[in-house]
Amino acid sequence: MAARGPIEIRLSRAAQLFHTLDPTPFREGDLDAEAEDYILAWARELPGDSPIRIVVHLPAGAEAPDFQAAIRGFFAGRAEAETRALADLFRDGSRALVIGLAVLWACLLLAWRIGRGEEEALLRSIASESLVVFGWVAMWRPAEIFLYDWLPITRRRRLFRRLAQAEVELRRDG
C-alpha cells in the first residue's frame, strides 16, 4: 500500500537540508544528498496522482530560509536535467539507429551475395547466417534505447516535477 500524508523532515538547523560545500544561498543551493534521497524515497511511496506535501520541522528561533522556493527550485532543476538527459538519449538513439541500419543493410547485402557464390554450401551458409546475425545485433542498442531506456528517465522526471510543485510547510517545534 502506498504511503499517505506529508513527507516529514526534522532539522536542528536549516543548513542540514543543504549541501555544505555549495556556496550559493539556500534558495538556489543544492539539497544535501541524504536529504534528497530521503525526500525521493518517501515521494516514491506516495500515490502518483496526489500532490506532495513536505513539512520541515525546525526548533523555535532557528534561522528559516524560504524552504519552499529552495526545495521547489532544486527539484525543478533536477526535472530539467532529466529532460536534457532524455533529449541526449534520443539523439544517441537516432545516431545508433542510423549506424545499426547501415550495418544491417550491409550485412544483409553481403549475406545475399555470399549465398549466391559458388563456394562450398556449408561455408556459404555459415558466412551468410553470421552476417545476418551481426546485422541484427547492430540494431540491439537503438532498439534498447527506443523501447526501454527512456522509461526510467521519464519516471524520474515526473517525480521531480511533482516535487517541484510540492507544498512546503515550516513548523516550529519547541
LORO-48983 format. One line per field, with one value per atom (N, C-alpha, C): residue number from 1; residue in three letters; atom name; x, y, z negated. Coordinates in Angstrom, 1 decimal, padded with zeros to 4 digits, always signed. Example, Ala and Ser with C-alpha at 12.3 -4.5 7.8 and 13.67 -1.06 7.14 Angstrom:
BEGIN
num c(1,1,1,2,2,2)
residu c(ALA,ALA,ALA,SER,SER,SER)
atome c(N,CA,C,N,CA,C)
px c(+013.2,+012.3,+013.2,+012.8,+013.7,+012.9)
py c(-005.7,-004.5,-003.3,-002.2,-001.1,+000.0)
pz c(-007.8,-007.8,-007.8,-007.1,-007.1,-007.9)
//
This chain:
BEGIN
num c(1,1,1,2,2,2,3,3,3,4,4,4,5,5,5,6,6,6,7,7,7,8,8,8,9,9,9,10,10,10,11,11,11,12,12,12,13,13,13,14,14,14,15,15,15,16,16,16,17,17,17,18,18,18,19,19,19,20,20,20,21,21,21,22,22,22,23,23,23,24,24,24,25,25,25,26,26,26,27,27,27,28,28,28,29,29,29,30,30,30,31,31,31,32,32,32,33,33,33,34,34,34,35,35,35,36,36,36,37,37,37,38,38,38,39,39,39,40,40,40,41,41,41,42,42,42,43,43,43,44,44,44,45,45,45,46,46,46,47,47,47,48,48,48,49,49,49,50,50,50,51,51,51,52,52,52,53,53,53,54,54,54,55,55,55,56,56,56,57,57,57,58,58,58,59,59,59,60,60,60,61,61,61,62,62,62,63,63,63,64,64,64,65,65,65,66,66,66,67,67,67,68,68,68,69,69,69,70,70,70,71,71,71,72,72,72,73,73,73,74,74,74,75,75,75,76,76,76,77,77,77,78,78,78,79,79,79,80,80,80,81,81,81,82,82,82,83,83,83,84,84,84,85,85,85,86,86,86,87,87,87,88,88,88,89,89,89,90,90,90,91,91,91,92,92,92,93,93,93,94,94,94,95,95,95,96,96,96,97,97,97,98,98,98,99,99,99,100,100,100,101,101,101,102,102,102,103,103,103,104,104,104,105,105,105,106,106,106,107,107,107,108,108,108,109,109,109,110,110,110,111,111,111,112,112,112,113,113,113,114,114,114,115,115,115,116,116,116,117,117,117,118,118,118,119,119,119,120,120,120,121,121,121,122,122,122,123,123,123,124,124,124,125,125,125,126,126,126,127,127,127,128,128,128,129,129,129,130,130,130,131,131,131,132,132,132,133,133,133,134,134,134,135,135,135,136,136,136,137,137,137,138,138,138,139,139,139,140,140,140,141,141,141,142,142,142,143,143,143,144,144,144,145,145,145,146,146,146,147,147,147,148,148,148,149,149,149,150,150,150,151,151,151,152,152,152,153,153,153,154,154,154,155,155,155,156,156,156,157,157,157,158,158,158,159,159,159,160,160,160,161,161,161,162,162,162,163,163,163,164,164,164,165,165,165,166,166,166,167,167,167,168,168,168,169,169,169,170,170,170,171,171,171,172,172,172,173,173,173,174,174,174)
residu c(MET,MET,MET,ALA,ALA,ALA,ALA,ALA,ALA,ARG,ARG,ARG,GLY,GLY,GLY,PRO,PRO,PRO,ILE,ILE,ILE,GLU,GLU,GLU,ILE,ILE,ILE,ARG,ARG,ARG,LEU,LEU,LEU,SER,SER,SER,ARG,ARG,ARG,ALA,ALA,ALA,ALA,ALA,ALA,GLN,GLN,GLN,LEU,LEU,LEU,PHE,PHE,PHE,HIS,HIS,HIS,THR,THR,THR,LEU,LEU,LEU,ASP,ASP,ASP,PRO,PRO,PRO,THR,THR,THR,PRO,PRO,PRO,PHE,PHE,PHE,ARG,ARG,ARG,GLU,GLU,GLU,GLY,GLY,GLY,ASP,ASP,ASP,LEU,LEU,LEU,ASP,ASP,ASP,ALA,ALA,ALA,GLU,GLU,GLU,ALA,ALA,ALA,GLU,GLU,GLU,ASP,ASP,ASP,TYR,TYR,TYR,ILE,ILE,ILE,LEU,LEU,LEU,ALA,ALA,ALA,TRP,TRP,TRP,ALA,ALA,ALA,ARG,ARG,ARG,GLU,GLU,GLU,LEU,LEU,LEU,PRO,PRO,PRO,GLY,GLY,GLY,ASP,ASP,ASP,SER,SER,SER,PRO,PRO,PRO,ILE,ILE,ILE,ARG,ARG,ARG,ILE,ILE,ILE,VAL,VAL,VAL,VAL,VAL,VAL,HIS,HIS,HIS,LEU,LEU,LEU,PRO,PRO,PRO,ALA,ALA,ALA,GLY,GLY,GLY,ALA,ALA,ALA,GLU,GLU,GLU,ALA,ALA,ALA,PRO,PRO,PRO,ASP,ASP,ASP,PHE,PHE,PHE,GLN,GLN,GLN,ALA,ALA,ALA,ALA,ALA,ALA,ILE,ILE,ILE,ARG,ARG,ARG,GLY,GLY,GLY,PHE,PHE,PHE,PHE,PHE,PHE,ALA,ALA,ALA,GLY,GLY,GLY,ARG,ARG,ARG,ALA,ALA,ALA,GLU,GLU,GLU,ALA,ALA,ALA,GLU,GLU,GLU,THR,THR,THR,ARG,ARG,ARG,ALA,ALA,ALA,LEU,LEU,LEU,ALA,ALA,ALA,ASP,ASP,ASP,LEU,LEU,LEU,PHE,PHE,PHE,ARG,ARG,ARG,ASP,ASP,ASP,GLY,GLY,GLY,SER,SER,SER,ARG,ARG,ARG,ALA,ALA,ALA,LEU,LEU,LEU,VAL,VAL,VAL,ILE,ILE,ILE,GLY,GLY,GLY,LEU,LEU,LEU,ALA,ALA,ALA,VAL,VAL,VAL,LEU,LEU,LEU,TRP,TRP,TRP,ALA,ALA,ALA,CYS,CYS,CYS,LEU,LEU,LEU,LEU,LEU,LEU,LEU,LEU,LEU,ALA,ALA,ALA,TRP,TRP,TRP,ARG,ARG,ARG,ILE,ILE,ILE,GLY,GLY,GLY,ARG,ARG,ARG,GLY,GLY,GLY,GLU,GLU,GLU,GLU,GLU,GLU,GLU,GLU,GLU,ALA,ALA,ALA,LEU,LEU,LEU,LEU,LEU,LEU,ARG,ARG,ARG,SER,SER,SER,ILE,ILE,ILE,ALA,ALA,ALA,SER,SER,SER,GLU,GLU,GLU,SER,SER,SER,LEU,LEU,LEU,VAL,VAL,VAL,VAL,VAL,VAL,PHE,PHE,PHE,GLY,GLY,GLY,TRP,TRP,TRP,VAL,VAL,VAL,ALA,ALA,ALA,MET,MET,MET,TRP,TRP,TRP,ARG,ARG,ARG,PRO,PRO,PRO,ALA,ALA,ALA,GLU,GLU,GLU,ILE,ILE,ILE,PHE,PHE,PHE,LEU,LEU,LEU,TYR,TYR,TYR,ASP,ASP,ASP,TRP,TRP,TRP,LEU,LEU,LEU,PRO,PRO,PRO,ILE,ILE,ILE,THR,THR,THR,ARG,ARG,ARG,ARG,ARG,ARG,ARG,ARG,ARG,ARG,ARG,ARG,LEU,LEU,LEU,PHE,PHE,PHE,ARG,ARG,ARG,ARG,ARG,ARG,LEU,LEU,LEU,ALA,ALA,ALA,GLN,GLN,GLN,ALA,ALA,ALA,GLU,GLU,GLU,VAL,VAL,VAL,GLU,GLU,GLU,LEU,LEU,LEU,ARG,ARG,ARG,ARG,ARG,ARG,ASP,ASP,ASP,GLY,GLY,GLY)
atome c(N,CA,C,N,CA,C,N,CA,C,N,CA,C,N,CA,C,N,CA,C,N,CA,C,N,CA,C,N,CA,C,N,CA,C,N,CA,C,N,CA,C,N,CA,C,N,CA,C,N,CA,C,N,CA,C,N,CA,C,N,CA,C,N,CA,C,N,CA,C,N,CA,C,N,CA,C,N,CA,C,N,CA,C,N,CA,C,N,CA,C,N,CA,C,N,CA,C,N,CA,C,N,CA,C,N,CA,C,N,CA,C,N,CA,C,N,CA,C,N,CA,C,N,CA,C,N,CA,C,N,CA,C,N,CA,C,N,CA,C,N,CA,C,N,CA,C,N,CA,C,N,CA,C,N,CA,C,N,CA,C,N,CA,C,N,CA,C,N,CA,C,N,CA,C,N,CA,C,N,CA,C,N,CA,C,N,CA,C,N,CA,C,N,CA,C,N,CA,C,N,CA,C,N,CA,C,N,CA,C,N,CA,C,N,CA,C,N,CA,C,N,CA,C,N,CA,C,N,CA,C,N,CA,C,N,CA,C,N,CA,C,N,CA,C,N,CA,C,N,CA,C,N,CA,C,N,CA,C,N,CA,C,N,CA,C,N,CA,C,N,CA,C,N,CA,C,N,CA,C,N,CA,C,N,CA,C,N,CA,C,N,CA,C,N,CA,C,N,CA,C,N,CA,C,N,CA,C,N,CA,C,N,CA,C,N,CA,C,N,CA,C,N,CA,C,N,CA,C,N,CA,C,N,CA,C,N,CA,C,N,CA,C,N,CA,C,N,CA,C,N,CA,C,N,CA,C,N,CA,C,N,CA,C,N,CA,C,N,CA,C,N,CA,C,N,CA,C,N,CA,C,N,CA,C,N,CA,C,N,CA,C,N,CA,C,N,CA,C,N,CA,C,N,CA,C,N,CA,C,N,CA,C,N,CA,C,N,CA,C,N,CA,C,N,CA,C,N,CA,C,N,CA,C,N,CA,C,N,CA,C,N,CA,C,N,CA,C,N,CA,C,N,CA,C,N,CA,C,N,CA,C,N,CA,C,N,CA,C,N,CA,C,N,CA,C,N,CA,C,N,CA,C,N,CA,C,N,CA,C,N,CA,C,N,CA,C,N,CA,C,N,CA,C,N,CA,C,N,CA,C,N,CA,C,N,CA,C,N,CA,C,N,CA,C,N,CA,C,N,CA,C,N,CA,C,N,CA,C,N,CA,C,N,CA,C,N,CA,C,N,CA,C,N,CA,C,N,CA,C,N,CA,C,N,CA,C,N,CA,C,N,CA,C,N,CA,C,N,CA,C,N,CA,C,N,CA,C,N,CA,C,N,CA,C,N,CA,C,N,CA,C,N,CA,C,N,CA,C)
px c(+000.8,+000.0,+000.9,+000.5,+001.3,+001.2,+002.2,+002.2,+001.2,+000.8,-000.1,+000.5,+000.0,+000.4,+001.7,+002.1,+003.2,+004.6,+005.6,+007.0,+007.5,+007.8,+008.3,+009.8,+010.3,+011.8,+012.0,+012.8,+013.1,+014.6,+014.8,+016.1,+016.4,+017.7,+018.1,+018.5,+018.9,+019.2,+018.9,+018.6,+018.2,+019.3,+020.6,+021.7,+021.8,+021.2,+021.2,+020.6,+019.7,+018.9,+019.8,+020.8,+021.5,+022.9,+023.5,+024.8,+025.8,+026.6,+027.5,+028.6,+029.0,+030.1,+029.6,+028.3,+027.7,+027.6,+028.4,+028.4,+027.2,+026.3,+025.2,+024.2,+023.4,+022.4,+021.3,+020.6,+019.7,+018.7,+018.2,+017.2,+017.7,+019.0,+019.5,+020.4,+020.6,+021.6,+021.1,+022.0,+021.7,+021.3,+020.3,+020.0,+021.1,+021.2,+022.2,+021.8,+022.7,+022.4,+021.6,+021.8,+021.0,+019.6,+019.5,+018.1,+017.4,+018.0,+017.4,+017.0,+017.8,+017.5,+016.3,+016.3,+015.2,+013.8,+013.9,+012.7,+012.2,+013.2,+012.8,+012.2,+012.8,+012.3,+010.9,+010.6,+009.2,+008.3,+008.7,+007.9,+007.5,+008.4,+008.1,+007.0,+006.8,+005.8,+004.4,+004.4,+003.1,+002.4,+001.0,+000.3,+000.7,+000.8,+001.3,+000.4,-000.8,-001.8,-002.0,-001.5,-001.7,-000.6,-001.0,+000.1,+001.0,+002.2,+003.1,+003.2,+003.3,+003.4,+004.6,+005.5,+006.7,+006.5,+006.7,+006.7,+008.1,+008.7,+010.0,+009.9,+010.4,+010.3,+011.7,+011.6,+012.8,+012.5,+013.6,+013.4,+013.0,+012.2,+011.8,+013.1,+013.1,+014.2,+015.3,+015.3,+016.3,+016.0,+017.1,+017.0,+016.3,+015.3,+014.5,+014.5,+015.2,+015.2,+013.8,+013.6,+012.4,+012.5,+012.1,+012.3,+011.5,+010.3,+009.5,+010.2,+010.8,+011.5,+012.7,+013.4,+014.7,+014.4,+013.4,+013.1,+012.5,+011.5,+010.9,+012.0,+012.8,+013.8,+014.8,+015.2,+016.1,+015.5,+014.3,+013.7,+013.3,+013.0,+012.7,+014.0,+015.1,+016.4,+016.7,+016.4,+016.6,+015.6,+014.4,+013.5,+014.0,+014.6,+015.1,+016.3,+017.1,+018.3,+017.8,+016.7,+016.2,+015.7,+015.1,+014.6,+015.8,+016.9,+018.1,+018.7,+018.6,+019.1,+018.3,+017.0,+016.1,+016.4,+016.6,+016.9,+018.2,+019.2,+020.5,+020.4,+019.6,+019.4,+018.7,+017.7,+017.1,+018.0,+018.8,+019.8,+020.8,+021.3,+022.2,+021.5,+020.2,+019.4,+019.3,+019.0,+018.9,+020.2,+021.3,+022.6,+022.8,+022.5,+022.7,+021.8,+020.6,+019.7,+020.2,+020.8,+021.3,+022.5,+023.4,+024.5,+024.1,+023.1,+022.6,+022.0,+021.2,+020.5,+021.5,+022.6,+023.6,+024.3,+024.7,+025.4,+024.5,+023.2,+022.3,+022.1,+022.0,+021.8,+023.0,+024.2,+025.5,+025.6,+025.3,+025.4,+024.4,+023.2,+022.2,+022.6,+023.1,+023.6,+024.7,+025.7,+026.8,+026.4,+025.4,+024.9,+024.2,+023.5,+022.8,+023.8,+024.8,+025.9,+026.7,+027.0,+027.7,+026.9,+025.6,+024.7,+024.6,+024.9,+024.8,+026.2,+027.2,+028.5,+028.6,+029.8,+030.0,+030.9,+031.2,+031.9,+031.1,+031.7,+031.0,+029.7,+028.7,+027.4,+027.5,+028.2,+028.3,+028.9,+030.1,+030.8,+029.9,+029.3,+028.4,+027.3,+026.7,+025.6,+026.1,+027.2,+027.8,+028.0,+028.7,+029.1,+027.8,+026.9,+025.6,+024.9,+024.7,+023.9,+024.6,+026.0,+026.8,+026.6,+026.6,+026.4,+025.0,+024.0,+022.6,+022.5,+023.1,+023.1,+023.8,+025.0,+025.8,+025.0,+024.3,+023.5,+022.4,+021.7,+020.6,+021.2,+022.4,+023.0,+023.3,+023.6,+023.9,+022.7,+021.5,+020.2,+019.8,+020.6,+020.3,+020.2,+021.2,+021.3,+020.2,+020.0,+018.8,+017.5,+017.3,+016.0,+015.9,+017.0,+017.0,+016.7,+017.3,+017.1,+015.6,+015.1,+013.7,+012.6,+013.0,+011.9,+012.0,+013.2,+013.2,+014.0,+015.1,+016.0,+015.3,+014.3,+013.7,+012.7,+012.3,+011.2,+011.7,+012.9,+013.3,+013.5,+014.0,+014.2,+012.9,+011.9,+010.6,+010.0,+010.2,+009.6,+010.3,+011.6,+012.3,+011.9,+011.8,+011.4,+010.0,+009.1,+007.7,+007.7,+008.6,+008.7,+009.3,+010.3,+011.0,+010.0,+009.2,+008.2,+007.2,+006.7,+005.8,+006.4,+007.7,+008.4,+008.6,+008.8,+009.0,+007.7,+006.5,+005.3,+004.8,+005.6,+005.2,+004.9,+004.0,+003.7,+004.6,+005.4,+006.4,+005.9,+005.8,+005.3,+006.4,+006.6,+007.6,+006.8,+007.3,+006.7,+007.8,+007.5,+008.4,+008.1,+009.1,+009.0,+009.5,+008.9,+009.5,+009.0)
py c(-001.2,+000.0,+001.2,+002.2,+003.5,+004.3,+005.0,+005.9,+007.0,+007.6,+008.7,+009.8,+011.0,+012.1,+012.8,+013.8,+014.6,+013.9,+014.4,+013.9,+014.8,+014.2,+015.0,+015.0,+016.2,+016.4,+017.1,+016.5,+017.2,+017.7,+019.0,+019.5,+020.3,+020.3,+021.1,+022.5,+022.6,+023.9,+023.8,+024.9,+024.9,+024.3,+024.6,+024.2,+022.7,+021.9,+020.5,+020.0,+020.7,+020.3,+020.6,+021.4,+021.8,+021.3,+021.2,+020.7,+021.6,+021.2,+022.0,+022.7,+022.0,+022.6,+023.6,+023.7,+024.6,+026.0,+027.0,+028.3,+029.2,+028.7,+029.6,+029.7,+030.7,+030.9,+029.7,+029.6,+028.5,+028.4,+029.5,+029.5,+028.8,+029.0,+028.4,+027.2,+026.9,+025.8,+024.4,+023.5,+022.1,+021.5,+020.6,+019.9,+018.9,+018.6,+017.6,+016.2,+015.4,+014.2,+013.3,+013.2,+012.4,+012.9,+014.2,+014.8,+014.6,+014.7,+014.4,+012.9,+012.0,+010.6,+010.3,+010.9,+010.8,+011.2,+012.4,+013.0,+012.1,+011.7,+010.9,+009.5,+008.9,+007.6,+007.7,+008.8,+009.0,+009.3,+010.2,+010.6,+009.5,+008.5,+007.3,+006.5,+006.6,+005.8,+006.4,+007.7,+008.4,+008.0,+008.1,+007.8,+008.8,+008.3,+009.1,+010.2,+010.2,+011.2,+012.3,+012.1,+013.1,+014.1,+015.3,+016.3,+016.0,+016.4,+016.1,+017.3,+017.0,+018.0,+017.6,+018.6,+018.4,+019.3,+018.7,+019.5,+019.5,+020.7,+020.9,+021.4,+020.6,+020.9,+021.6,+022.7,+023.4,+023.9,+023.9,+024.4,+025.9,+026.3,+027.7,+028.6,+029.7,+030.6,+030.3,+029.1,+028.8,+029.5,+029.9,+030.6,+029.8,+030.4,+029.6,+030.3,+029.8,+030.3,+030.0,+030.4,+030.0,+028.6,+027.7,+026.2,+025.9,+026.5,+026.1,+026.5,+027.7,+028.1,+027.2,+026.9,+026.1,+024.7,+024.1,+022.7,+022.6,+023.5,+023.5,+023.8,+024.8,+025.2,+024.0,+023.3,+022.2,+021.1,+020.7,+019.6,+020.1,+021.3,+021.8,+021.7,+022.0,+021.9,+020.4,+019.5,+018.1,+017.6,+018.1,+017.7,+018.2,+019.4,+020.0,+019.1,+018.7,+017.8,+016.5,+016.0,+014.7,+014.9,+016.1,+016.4,+016.5,+017.1,+017.1,+015.7,+014.9,+013.5,+012.7,+013.0,+012.3,+012.7,+014.0,+014.5,+013.9,+013.9,+013.3,+011.8,+011.1,+009.7,+009.4,+010.2,+010.1,+010.5,+011.5,+011.9,+010.7,+010.1,+009.0,+007.8,+007.6,+006.5,+006.7,+007.9,+008.2,+007.9,+008.3,+008.0,+006.5,+005.8,+004.4,+003.7,+004.2,+003.6,+003.7,+004.9,+005.1,+004.2,+004.1,+003.2,+001.7,+001.3,+000.0,-000.4,+000.5,+000.2,+000.1,+000.9,+000.8,-000.5,-000.9,-002.2,-003.3,-003.3,-004.3,-004.5,-003.3,-003.3,-003.9,-003.5,-004.0,-005.5,-006.0,-007.4,-008.2,-007.8,-008.5,-008.6,-007.5,-007.4,-008.4,-008.4,-009.3,-010.8,-011.0,-012.4,-012.9,-012.0,-012.4,-012.7,-011.8,-012.0,-013.3,-013.6,-014.8,-016.0,-015.9,-017.0,-017.4,-016.5,-016.7,-017.2,-017.3,-017.6,-019.1,-019.5,-020.9,-021.7,-021.1,-021.8,-022.9,-023.7,-024.8,-024.3,-025.1,-024.7,-024.5,-025.3,-025.1,-023.8,-023.5,-022.3,-021.0,-021.1,-020.1,-019.8,-020.9,-020.8,-020.2,-020.6,-020.1,-018.6,-018.3,-016.8,-016.0,-016.5,-015.7,-015.5,-016.6,-016.5,-015.6,-015.7,-014.9,-013.4,-013.1,-011.7,-011.2,-012.0,-011.7,-011.4,-012.3,-012.2,-010.9,-010.7,-009.5,-008.2,-008.2,-007.1,-006.8,-007.9,-007.7,-007.3,-007.8,-007.3,-005.8,-005.3,-003.9,-003.1,-003.7,-003.0,-003.0,-003.8,-004.0,-002.7,-001.9,-000.7,+000.3,+000.6,+001.5,+001.0,-000.3,-000.9,-000.8,-001.0,-000.9,+000.6,+001.5,+002.9,+003.3,+003.0,+003.4,+002.6,+001.4,+000.6,+000.7,+000.8,+000.7,+001.8,+002.3,+003.2,+004.5,+004.9,+006.2,+006.1,+005.0,+004.8,+005.3,+004.9,+005.3,+006.9,+007.4,+008.8,+009.6,+009.2,+009.9,+009.7,+008.5,+008.3,+009.2,+009.4,+010.3,+011.7,+012.1,+013.5,+013.8,+012.8,+013.0,+013.2,+012.4,+012.6,+013.9,+014.3,+015.6,+016.8,+016.6,+017.7,+017.8,+016.6,+016.6,+017.3,+017.0,+017.6,+019.1,+019.5,+020.9,+021.7,+021.0,+021.7,+021.4,+020.8,+020.4,+021.6,+021.4,+022.4,+022.1,+023.2,+023.0,+023.9,+023.3,+023.9,+023.9,+025.0,+025.1,+025.1,+024.2,+024.1,+024.3,+025.1,+025.4,+024.5,+023.8,+022.9,+023.5,+023.1,+023.5,+024.8)
pz c(+000.0,+000.0,+000.0,+000.7,+000.8,-000.5,-000.7,-001.9,-001.7,-002.8,-002.8,-003.7,-003.5,-004.4,-003.8,-004.6,-004.2,-004.4,-003.7,-004.0,-005.1,-006.2,-007.4,-007.5,-007.7,-007.8,-009.1,-010.0,-011.3,-011.3,-011.5,-011.4,-012.7,-013.1,-014.3,-013.8,-012.5,-011.9,-010.4,-009.7,-008.3,-007.4,-007.8,-006.9,-006.7,-007.6,-007.5,-006.2,-005.6,-004.4,-003.2,-003.3,-002.1,-002.0,-000.8,-000.6,-001.2,-002.1,-002.9,-002.0,-000.9,-000.1,+001.0,+001.1,+002.1,+001.5,+002.1,+001.5,+001.8,+002.7,+003.0,+001.9,+001.9,+000.9,+000.9,-000.2,-000.3,+000.9,+001.4,+002.4,+003.7,+004.0,+005.3,+005.0,+003.7,+003.4,+003.6,+003.6,+003.8,+002.4,+002.5,+001.3,+000.9,-000.3,-000.8,-000.2,+000.2,+000.9,+000.0,-001.3,-002.2,-002.3,-002.3,-002.4,-001.1,+000.0,+001.3,+001.4,+001.0,+001.0,+000.1,-001.0,-002.0,-001.4,-000.8,-000.2,+001.0,+001.8,+003.0,+002.6,+001.5,+001.1,+000.6,-000.1,-000.6,+000.5,+001.4,+002.5,+003.5,+003.6,+004.5,+003.9,+002.6,+001.9,+001.9,+002.3,+002.3,+003.6,+003.6,+004.8,+005.9,+007.1,+008.2,+008.6,+008.3,+008.7,+007.6,+006.4,+005.4,+005.3,+004.9,+004.7,+003.5,+003.5,+002.5,+001.5,+000.3,-000.8,-001.7,-001.9,-002.7,-003.9,-005.1,-006.3,-006.9,-007.0,-007.6,-009.0,-010.0,-011.4,-011.8,-012.4,-012.9,-014.3,-015.2,-016.5,-016.5,-017.5,-017.6,-017.6,-016.9,-016.9,-015.9,-015.3,-014.2,-013.0,-012.3,-011.0,-010.0,-009.3,-008.4,-007.0,-006.1,-004.7,-004.1,-002.8,-002.1,-001.6,-002.5,-002.1,-000.9,-000.7,+000.4,+001.7,+001.8,+003.0,+003.2,+002.1,+002.3,+002.7,+002.1,+002.5,+003.9,+004.2,+005.5,+006.6,+006.3,+007.3,+007.5,+006.5,+006.6,+007.5,+007.2,+008.0,+009.4,+009.6,+010.9,+011.8,+011.1,+011.8,+012.2,+011.2,+011.5,+012.6,+012.7,+013.7,+015.1,+015.1,+016.3,+016.8,+015.8,+016.2,+016.8,+016.3,+016.8,+018.2,+018.5,+019.8,+020.8,+020.4,+021.2,+021.4,+020.4,+020.5,+021.5,+021.4,+022.4,+023.8,+024.0,+025.4,+025.8,+024.9,+025.3,+025.6,+024.9,+025.1,+026.5,+026.8,+028.1,+029.3,+029.0,+030.1,+030.3,+029.2,+029.3,+029.9,+029.6,+030.2,+031.7,+032.1,+033.5,+034.3,+033.7,+034.3,+034.4,+033.3,+033.2,+034.2,+034.4,+035.4,+036.8,+037.1,+038.5,+038.7,+037.7,+037.8,+037.9,+037.0,+037.0,+038.3,+038.9,+040.1,+041.3,+041.2,+042.3,+042.2,+040.9,+040.7,+041.1,+040.7,+041.1,+042.6,+043.2,+044.7,+045.4,+044.9,+045.5,+045.2,+044.0,+043.7,+044.5,+044.7,+045.4,+046.9,+047.4,+048.8,+049.0,+048.1,+048.2,+048.0,+047.1,+046.9,+048.2,+048.8,+050.0,+051.1,+051.2,+052.2,+052.0,+050.7,+050.4,+050.7,+050.4,+050.6,+052.1,+053.0,+054.4,+055.0,+054.2,+054.6,+054.9,+055.4,+055.8,+054.8,+053.6,+052.6,+052.1,+051.1,+050.5,+049.9,+049.9,+049.4,+047.9,+047.1,+045.7,+045.3,+045.9,+045.6,+046.0,+047.2,+047.6,+046.6,+046.1,+045.2,+043.9,+043.3,+042.1,+042.2,+043.3,+043.5,+043.7,+044.4,+044.7,+043.4,+042.6,+041.4,+040.3,+040.3,+039.4,+039.7,+040.9,+041.3,+040.9,+041.1,+040.8,+039.2,+038.5,+037.0,+036.6,+037.2,+036.8,+037.2,+038.3,+038.7,+037.7,+037.2,+036.2,+034.9,+034.5,+033.3,+033.3,+034.5,+034.6,+034.3,+034.4,+034.1,+032.6,+031.9,+030.4,+029.7,+029.7,+028.9,+029.3,+030.6,+030.8,+030.4,+030.5,+030.0,+028.5,+027.8,+026.4,+025.9,+026.6,+026.3,+026.5,+027.7,+028.0,+027.4,+026.9,+026.3,+024.8,+024.2,+022.7,+022.0,+022.5,+021.7,+021.3,+022.1,+021.8,+020.6,+020.3,+019.3,+017.9,+017.4,+016.1,+016.0,+017.1,+017.2,+017.1,+017.8,+017.7,+016.4,+015.7,+014.4,+013.4,+013.4,+012.5,+012.8,+014.1,+014.4,+013.9,+014.0,+013.5,+011.9,+011.2,+009.8,+009.4,+010.1,+009.9,+010.1,+011.2,+011.4,+010.4,+009.8,+008.7,+007.5,+007.2,+006.1,+006.3,+007.5,+007.9,+007.6,+007.5,+007.2,+005.8,+005.0,+003.7,+002.8,+001.9,+000.9,-000.2,-000.6,-001.7,-002.8,-004.0,-005.2,-006.2,-006.9,-008.0,-009.3,-010.2,-011.5,-012.6,-013.5,-014.6,-015.8,-016.2,-017.3,-018.6,-019.7,-021.0,-021.4)
//
